[in-house]
């Protein structure tokens, strides 16, 4: 899960100047922070999450093996801080987790923590990292080793020589699709799968072969090998031998292997934009409206409604630039929204996978997108109900399916991302919103676009193991 906007576009709760004194006075009396109280191992620091936080072995790309999720509002022992993958709000700090079951083998984005001694409330306005946490070593520790593929000339084959293929540093016990290439067939001529052992290693020299030189190479799991050169009888061509039991790709045939989804999935563009701020016009009752608006902002702060307070303050600031909120905070605190997005993810992914399984041949690979479109959601919790009320949410993604192996099993990969948007305005006739509306209509406030999005997430499996109809939403 990503807390991509702990600071609202760097504003950190900027208030309207006429309301600032009232806000600060009330907040100094009514708002308190709660210090962390925990028993710590020697040489560690206690940090508390503001929402559920995913853990990973590779902090440089928020990947590798996924560890146990840290529950919300949980204090864990941190060994040190290191810079790595940049989350959506720009935070690059990660924590190495000392205590069991992570045991210094897993990292978590510091964005998910309060980093200031607090143990409850919103993450809005909290620091990117706790400066009291030591830096890992004199320099950042090296990230985990990336997967590698090496190729050498193998035994004599029906034509030319076999490909001796070695995989290292892949995920343990993972099925990896391998495609073979040579100079004459630069688009590939044979595909099959290899399964890594518990150390992420695999080797074969009994699959594809070629006598068409001079260059030969393979691509395994999206990673390209070195180019190996050997000769052979000219025009002998290339091919492969399926594993015992038959099936898979016919010798000499080439599966059309389309690239699986990767990179950052773009969010859906908002379907509505704010209206321009009208020119300033003084009006009767202006001083009273500004005072009442300031009191409303102070009320939000006194209730602990930090999102409402920040957005209302920014509205009165008349800047009007787009602002971001934490998609993680929103989903975690609005549990009905979690269910809405999860159900749409399940139906979209399962529908795309079903279409791919029935609409593609075993010796092919293809991708199919899905998109829920913008769906209206009305917040149920006090802070979000006051801050956004009704807003739009979306879940979109891509499902990829690979060619079948000897047993007919196909690799499957899901890529998805959740997002939201809202135009911050006041479009009903209640007493409080009529004040904010009058201020906007006379140029004393500005509408703006509010957006939020999770990280691009991936799920990997095979047609025999995945069931997208029961997948859990991550962000």
N, C-alpha and C positions, 0 to 999 in steps of 0.2 A: 504494500500500500504506500502511496506517495502523499506526503503532506506538502503539496507543491506551492502553497501560497501562505506560509505562516505570517508573512508581512503583506498587507494589501498594497501591491505595487510600490512598496517602499514608503507608503504614507504612515504606517504604524499608528493608525487611529488619529489622524490630524483632525482637529476640531475647528468649528467656526469660531472666529476670534471673539465674538460677542458672548459665546457660550462657554469659552474656555475656563473662566474663573469659576463658574458654577459647577462645571464638570469636575475640575480638580478638587474643589472643596468637598463635594459629595463623595468622590472616589476616595479621598484621603480618610474619610470616616467609615465608609461602608465596604470598601473592597480590600481584602487582605490576601496575602499569599501564604501558603502552607508550606513550611520547610520539610524537606525529605528527612524521614527518620528510618534508618535501616542499619543493619549490622553488616559491615563491609570487611572483606578479606584484605589483608595487608597489601598495599600497592595498587588498590583499585578505587574507583569512584562510583558513587551511586547516582544513577540517572533514571528518571521516571518518564514513561511513555504517555502521550496524550491520546493515543488510539492504538489499535492493533498494528504491529510492525513486523514485516517479513524480514527474515534473515537469510544471508547468502554467503557462500564461501568466497566469492569473487566480488570485491568492492569496486573494482575498476569498471565493471559493466553491469552491476546489479544482477549477476547471474551465477553460473556454476551450479553447485548443488544447493537446493533450498533447505534450510534448517527449520526447526520449530518456530512458529510465530510467537512473538512476545505479546501477551494480552494487553489491552488498554489499561492505563493507570497502574502499571506495574514497575517497581523499582528493581533494576538489575545492576550487577557489578560490571563496570567497564574498565578494561585494561588501559586503553589508549585511544587516541583519535588519529585518523589518517584521511587524506583527501583522495577521492575516487570519482565514481559516477555522479554526474550532475543531475539532480532531480529537477522537476519542472520549474520550481521557483528560483533555481540557480544555486542551491546549496550543494556543495561538493564534499561535505564532511561526513565521515562514517566512523562508527565506534566498533572496536573489537570487544566482543562480549566474553567476560572472564568466567562467569559461573556456569555450572552444569544446567542444561545439557549441551550448551554451546562450547564451553571449554576452550575458548580462544581460537576455535576453528571457524567461527562464523562472524560476520559483520552485519551491522544494521545502520541504515541512514540516520544520522543525528537529527534530521528534520522531523522525525517522529517523536522527539523528546522535548520537554520543557526547557531544559538546559539552563535553568535559573533557580532551581530549588523548589519550584512549585510541583504539586502532585495532582492537581485537578484544574478543571476549567478549560478554556479554549487555548489552542496553540497560536492563535493570531498574535503577532507582535513579539513572540518569544525569539531568543537568539538562535542563530544557525547551529552553534556549538557552545558547549560549556568551556570557557577558557581555563578552568581549573583542571580539566582532563589533560594529562600529558600527551605529547605527540609520540606516535609509535616510533621508537628508535631515534637515532640522529637524523634519519631520513625515512621516507615512506618505505615500508617493506615491499618487496617486489610482488606484483599480483601473481595469482596462480598461473602455471604454464598453460599456454593455449594448445588446443588439439593440433597434432601434426600428422602428416601422411608422407611416407617415403616409398619410392618405387625403385626396384632393381630388376635386372634381367633374371628370369627364372629358368626352369628346365625347358628342354626342347619340347615343342608342341606340334600338333598336326601341321601347322604352318608357322615357321619362325619360332618364337619363344613365349613362354608363359610370363605373365606379370607377377612379380613377387612384391606383394603389397603389405606394408606394415603400418598399423594405426597405433598412435600413442597419445595419452593424455585426453582421451575422450571420456564422456560420462561412463561410469561403470555399468556393466550388464545392459548395454544399449544396442539396439539394432540400427546399423548405419548403412545407408544406401550408397553403393559405390558404382561409378560409371567410368568406363575405359575409353581412352582416346588415343589416336595416333595422327601422324602428319596427313595421311590420306583421308582420315575420318575425323576432322576437327570438331564435329558436332557429336561425336560419340558413336560407338558401335555395339556396346554391350553393357548391361547393368545387372547388378545382383546385390545381395546384402551380406554384411558381416556383423557378428555379435561380439561386443567387447567383453572382456573378463572383468573380474572385480577391481582390477587396477586400471581399467580403461584401455587395455591393449588388445589387439587382434592381428592375426597374420594369415595370409593365404598365398599360395602360388599354384592353385589348381583351378582357377576360374578363367579369366580372359587371356587371349594370346593374340599375337600379331607378327607378321613378317613385313608389314608396310612401314618403312622407316622414313627418315632417321629417328624422329622424336616419338616418344611414348609417355603418356602421363595418365593419372586418374584424378577424379574428384570424389572425395568421401565426406558425406555429411556437410557439403558446402565448402570443404577445405581442399585446395588443390595441392597435389604432390609436386616434387621435382620432376624435371624432364629427363628420362633415361634414353640413351641411344643404343640401338643394336641393329644389325643387318639381318638379312635372310633372303630366301629365294624371292626374287622380284615378282610382285603381283600375287603373292600367296594369300593376301587379304588378312582379315582378323576375325576372331570369333570368341566363343567361350563355351565352357562346359558347366551346365547347371549342377548343383549339388545332387547327391544320390537321391533317387525318387522322382526325378523329372520335374516338370513344371518350370516356372520362372520364365526368363527370356530365351527364345530359341537361339541356338548357336548361329552366329553371323548376323543376328537381328539386332536392331538398336531401339531401345525404349526411348520415347520422347520425354526426357526428364525436365520438367519445368522447375524453376527455382522455387524453393519454399519461402513463405513470408519471412521477412527480416526487416530490421530498421524500425523507425518510429512511425506508427500509424497516425495519419493526419486526422484531426478531429473534424466533425461536421461543421460547416460554416453556419453562424447564427442566421435565423430567418427574419430577424427584425433588428432595427438599429435605433438608437436614441434620437429624439427630436432635438434640433438645435436650441441653444439657450436664447430666450428672447432678450431684447435690449433692456437695460435697466430703466425702470419707471417708478418713481417714488409714489407711494399711495398712503391713504389714511389707514392707520392701524399697523403700519409697517413695524414700528418699534415693538409693539405688543406681540406681533407674530414672530419676530426674531427672538424675543425673550422666551416665548412659549416653545419655539423649536429648540432653543438651547436647553430648556428644562427637560424636553423629551429626550434629547441626547444624554443628558445627565441621568435620567431615569433608566435608560438602557444600561449605562455603566453601573449604576447602583444595583441593578438586578443581575449583573454578571453577563449581560447580553453583549458580549464584546464584538460580535460580527455586526449586530444591529447598530451599535454605537459607532463603529468605524465607518460603515457605509453611509449612515445618516450624516456624520460629520463631513465626509468627503462630498456628499451631495450639496451641503451648505457651502462648501469651499469653492464652488462654481468652476472647478477645473474641467470636469467632464471627460477626462481620459479613461479608457477601459481599465477595469480593476479585476483582480483575480481573487478567488476564495479557495479554501482547501477542499478539494473533492473528497479527501479522506475523512475530514471532520464531518462534512455534510452527510456522507453515506453512513458513517459510524453512528451519528446521533439521530439520523432519520431512518430508523429500521424499516418502516414500510417502503421507503425509497430503495433500500438494499434489495428487498424482495422484488420490486418492480424491475429493476435493472437485471437481477439474476434470472428472472423468468424470461425476459427478452433475450438475454445472452443464450440461455439454454435452447429456446425455440429457434433462434436464428442459426446457431452453430449446428444443431442437430439437423435442421432442414438443409443447410448447405452440404453437410456431410452425406446425407441421404441422396441428394442430387448427384454428388460426385461419384458415389459408389455405383449408382445405377446408370449414370450417363457417361462413364469413361471406361475404356478397356483396361484389362489387367496390365498390359504392357504400355502404360502411359502414366503421366502425372498431370495434374491440373489444379487450379485454385478457383474458389468461388467466394465472392464477398457476400456479406449480409449487413443490413443496416435497419435499425428500428425506426429511423426517422425521429424527428423531435416529438417528444411526448410531454404533455402537461402534467405537472405534479404540484400539489399544494402541501406545503410544509405543515407538520403537526406539532413541532416543538417550539417553545417560546422564543428562543433566539432566532432560529431560522424562519419562523412564522412572521416575526416582526421585520427581519432583515429582507426576506425575499417574497414571502407569501406564496404566490403561484409562479413557477418558473418552468423551463424546458430542460429535459434530460434526453440523453441519447446513448445507445451502445451500438458500436459497429465493429466489424472484424472481417477476417478472411480465413477460410479453411482450405488447407492444401492436402492432397492425397498423392502418394507416390506409387511407383510400379510395384506389382506383387513379387514376393520372393517365391522360393520353390514350393512353399506350403500354401501359397495364395494370400498370405498376409501382406497388407500394405501399410506403409508409414503414414501417419496423419499428424498434421500440425495446425494448431489454432492460434491465431493472433487477434487480439481484441483490445478495445479501449473504451472507457466511459467518459462522458463529458456533460456539461450543463451550460446554459446561458440564461440571462435575464436582463431586461432593460430596467434599470433602477429608476422608477418613477412612482408617482402616487395617483392612481386612477380610480379611487373610490371616494365616497363622500363622507367618511367619518370625520369627527371633529379634528383629530390630530392631523390626518392626511390633508384635510382642506387647508390647514395652515401651511404645510409643506408645498402644496400645489400653488397657493397664492404667491409664495416666495419664488417658486420657479417661474410663474407667469409674469412676474415683474423683474426677472433677471437676477434674483438674489440666490438662485440655486441652479444646478445643472444636472440634467439626466446623464447617465453613463451606462456603458455595457459592463455587465458582470459575467465573468466566465470562470470555469473550473474544469480540470480534466485529470484523470488518473494517468499512470504510466502505461505504456504499451505492454501487454501481458501475453505470455505464451503458454500453451499446453501441448505436450508431445505425447504420442502414443502410437498405437496401431489399430487397424480395423477390428482386431480381436480383443482389444483392451479398453478402448475409449467408449464412453457413454456420455455424450454431451448433454443429454436430457437431465443429468443429475450433477452437472459441474457446479462448483462453488465459485461465486464472483470474487475476483481479486482486483485490486486497484493500486 
